[in-house]
Amino acid sequence: MQNKKTIHVAVVDSCEFTMIGLQSLGKREPDEKRDVIFHGFTHIEELAMSEQLFDIIIYDPLNTRHFRVTTNDDILCIKQKQVTAKIYIYSLSAGYLKFKHVDGVISKRVSLGDIKALWQILMSQTPQESGRYNVGMTTRLRTPARLSSEEASVLRGYSCNLKTKQIARQLGCNVRLVYFYKNNAMNKLKAVRGPSFYQSIRWILN
């Protein structure tokens, strides 16, 4: 009898329901070839302390303890330790933030049916010689806003009732640059303005 392969999946999200939902989805249909084990983390720092090597890391950059958005730096830190892991963004920020160094971007607004289909594709890929999976998935809006980390951080800073000088101090820049990031962010969001425009801004801020 062929031994099952074990796939370790890390879910980095401060919302416990994300972990519960993905875990339920993964266990809904038993797989004769592989066992999928989920590991939940509330933030990147907690993941960094884990000694487990993961095949897949699912990460929401908006669910953080700080108003600053440092997604690309976080991902580079993850890759230093989790060298072979595939990293996927699963977030409402998909289509609104600019991501680098990731293997896929999935919006939390897609239907459960779509998530199930994506998960089946993920699990059906042929493992590499190392036993790890080489996959790529992306779901996106028709016209992404692609805010930079600094632009998103400034908007979140204002939503936390921080003053411009406080935001500048936290970001390590001057006040003029904060206004520049703010104006850029608003212009990008207005360019993709639609029925869900203000709701989308709330998702980024909160």
C-alpha positions as CSV (number, residue, x, y, z in Angstrom):
1,M,0.0,0.0,0.0
2,Q,1.4,3.4,-1.0
3,N,2.1,5.7,1.9
4,K,0.2,9.0,2.0
5,K,2.1,12.2,1.5
6,T,1.6,14.7,4.3
7,I,1.0,18.3,3.3
8,H,1.5,21.0,6.0
9,V,-0.5,24.2,5.5
10,A,0.1,27.3,7.6
11,V,-2.8,29.8,7.9
12,V,-1.7,33.2,9.1
13,D,-4.8,35.2,9.9
14,S,-6.1,36.8,13.2
15,C,-9.6,35.8,12.2
16,E,-10.1,32.2,13.6
17,F,-13.0,31.6,11.1
18,T,-10.6,31.7,8.2
19,M,-8.7,28.7,9.7
20,I,-11.9,26.9,10.5
21,G,-13.3,27.4,7.0
22,L,-10.2,26.3,5.1
23,Q,-9.7,23.3,7.4
24,S,-13.3,22.3,6.9
25,L,-13.0,22.7,3.2
26,G,-9.8,20.6,3.1
27,K,-11.4,17.8,5.1
28,R,-14.7,17.7,3.3
29,E,-13.5,15.2,0.7
30,P,-11.0,12.6,2.0
31,D,-7.9,12.2,-0.1
32,E,-6.4,8.7,-0.5
33,K,-3.0,10.0,-1.6
34,R,-2.3,12.8,0.9
35,D,-3.0,14.0,4.4
36,V,-3.4,17.7,4.8
37,I,-2.5,19.1,8.2
38,F,-3.4,22.8,9.0
39,H,-1.5,25.0,11.5
40,G,-3.1,28.3,12.6
41,F,-1.1,31.4,13.4
42,T,-2.5,34.9,14.4
43,H,0.5,36.9,13.0
44,I,3.8,36.6,11.1
45,E,5.9,36.7,14.3
46,E,4.2,33.6,15.6
47,L,4.8,31.8,12.3
48,A,8.5,32.7,12.5
49,M,8.8,31.0,15.8
50,S,7.5,27.6,14.5
51,E,10.1,24.9,13.8
52,Q,7.7,23.2,11.3
53,L,8.5,23.4,7.6
54,F,5.4,24.1,5.5
55,D,4.4,23.2,2.0
56,I,1.8,26.0,1.7
57,I,1.4,29.3,3.6
58,I,-1.9,31.2,3.4
59,Y,-1.6,34.8,4.6
60,D,-3.9,37.8,5.0
61,P,-1.7,41.0,5.3
62,L,-4.6,43.1,6.5
63,N,-5.2,41.1,9.7
64,T,-2.2,42.6,11.6
65,R,-1.7,44.2,15.0
66,H,-0.3,47.4,13.5
67,F,-1.7,49.9,11.0
68,R,1.5,49.5,8.9
69,V,1.2,47.2,5.9
70,T,4.5,45.5,5.3
71,T,3.5,42.6,3.2
72,N,6.5,42.3,0.9
73,D,8.9,42.5,3.8
74,D,6.9,39.9,5.7
75,I,7.0,37.5,2.7
76,L,10.7,37.9,2.3
77,C,11.2,37.1,6.0
78,I,9.0,34.0,5.6
79,K,11.0,32.8,2.6
80,Q,14.3,33.1,4.5
81,K,13.1,30.2,6.7
82,Q,10.4,28.6,4.7
83,V,12.5,28.4,1.5
84,T,10.4,25.8,-0.4
85,A,7.0,26.9,0.8
86,K,4.4,28.3,-1.6
87,I,2.9,31.5,-0.3
88,Y,-0.7,32.6,-1.1
89,I,-2.4,35.8,-0.2
90,Y,-6.0,35.1,0.8
91,S,-7.5,38.5,1.6
92,L,-10.0,41.2,0.9
93,S,-7.0,43.3,-0.2
94,A,-6.7,41.2,-3.4
95,G,-6.9,43.6,-6.3
96,Y,-6.2,46.6,-4.1
97,L,-2.7,46.0,-2.8
98,K,0.5,45.4,-4.8
99,F,2.1,42.0,-3.9
100,K,5.6,40.7,-4.8
101,H,7.2,37.3,-4.2
102,V,3.9,35.4,-3.9
103,D,2.7,32.3,-5.7
104,G,-0.9,33.3,-5.9
105,V,-3.5,35.9,-4.8
106,I,-7.0,34.9,-3.8
107,S,-9.8,37.3,-2.8
108,K,-12.0,36.5,0.2
109,R,-14.9,37.7,-1.9
110,V,-14.9,34.8,-4.2
111,S,-17.6,32.2,-3.7
112,L,-17.1,29.0,-1.6
113,G,-17.6,27.0,-4.8
114,D,-14.7,28.8,-6.4
115,I,-12.5,28.3,-3.3
116,K,-13.4,24.6,-3.4
117,A,-12.4,24.4,-7.1
118,L,-9.1,26.3,-6.4
119,W,-8.3,24.0,-3.5
120,Q,-8.9,20.9,-5.6
121,I,-6.6,22.3,-8.3
122,L,-4.0,23.0,-5.6
123,M,-4.2,19.4,-4.2
124,S,-4.2,17.8,-7.7
125,Q,-0.8,19.1,-8.8
126,T,2.0,16.7,-9.2
127,P,4.6,17.1,-6.4
128,Q,8.1,18.0,-7.3
129,E,11.0,15.6,-6.6
130,S,11.4,17.1,-3.2
131,G,7.8,16.1,-2.4
132,R,6.6,19.7,-2.3
133,Y,4.1,21.3,-4.6
134,N,4.7,23.7,-7.5
135,V,1.4,25.5,-8.1
136,G,0.1,28.9,-9.0
137,M,-3.3,30.5,-8.5
138,T,-4.7,34.0,-8.9
139,T,-8.1,35.6,-8.6
140,R,-8.3,39.3,-9.2
141,L,-10.6,42.2,-9.9
142,R,-11.0,43.4,-13.5
143,T,-9.1,46.7,-12.8
144,P,-6.8,46.3,-9.8
145,A,-5.9,49.5,-7.8
146,R,-2.6,48.0,-6.7
147,L,-1.8,50.3,-3.7
148,S,1.7,50.2,-2.4
149,S,2.3,49.2,1.2
150,E,3.0,52.8,2.1
151,E,-0.2,54.0,0.5
152,A,-2.3,51.4,2.3
153,S,-0.4,52.1,5.6
154,V,-1.2,55.9,5.4
155,L,-5.0,55.2,4.8
156,R,-5.0,52.7,7.8
157,G,-3.1,55.3,9.9
158,Y,-5.8,57.9,9.3
159,S,-8.5,55.3,10.1
160,C,-6.8,54.8,13.4
161,N,-7.2,58.5,14.1
162,L,-3.5,59.1,13.9
163,K,-2.3,62.6,13.0
164,T,-0.2,63.1,9.9
165,K,3.0,63.7,11.9
166,Q,2.4,60.5,13.8
167,I,2.0,58.5,10.6
168,A,5.1,60.1,9.2
169,R,7.1,59.2,12.3
170,Q,5.9,55.6,12.2
171,L,6.7,55.3,8.5
172,G,10.1,57.0,8.8
173,C,9.3,59.8,6.3
174,N,8.3,63.4,6.2
175,V,4.8,64.9,6.3
176,R,4.9,65.9,2.6
177,L,5.5,62.2,1.6
178,V,2.5,61.1,3.8
179,Y,0.3,63.5,1.8
180,F,1.8,62.2,-1.4
181,Y,1.0,58.6,-0.4
182,K,-2.6,59.6,0.6
183,N,-3.3,61.4,-2.7
184,N,-1.9,58.5,-4.7
185,A,-4.0,56.0,-2.8
186,M,-7.2,57.9,-3.2
187,N,-6.6,58.5,-6.9
188,K,-6.0,54.8,-7.5
189,L,-9.1,53.9,-5.6
190,K,-11.2,56.4,-7.4
191,A,-10.0,55.1,-10.8
192,V,-11.6,51.7,-10.0
193,R,-14.6,53.3,-8.4
194,G,-17.8,51.3,-8.6
195,P,-20.8,50.2,-6.5
196,S,-18.5,48.7,-3.9
197,F,-16.0,51.6,-3.8
198,Y,-16.6,52.8,-0.2
199,Q,-17.0,49.3,1.1
200,S,-13.7,48.4,-0.5
201,I,-12.0,51.3,1.3
202,R,-13.4,50.1,4.6
203,W,-12.0,46.6,4.0
204,I,-8.5,48.1,3.4
205,L,-8.8,50.4,6.5
206,N,-10.2,47.9,8.9
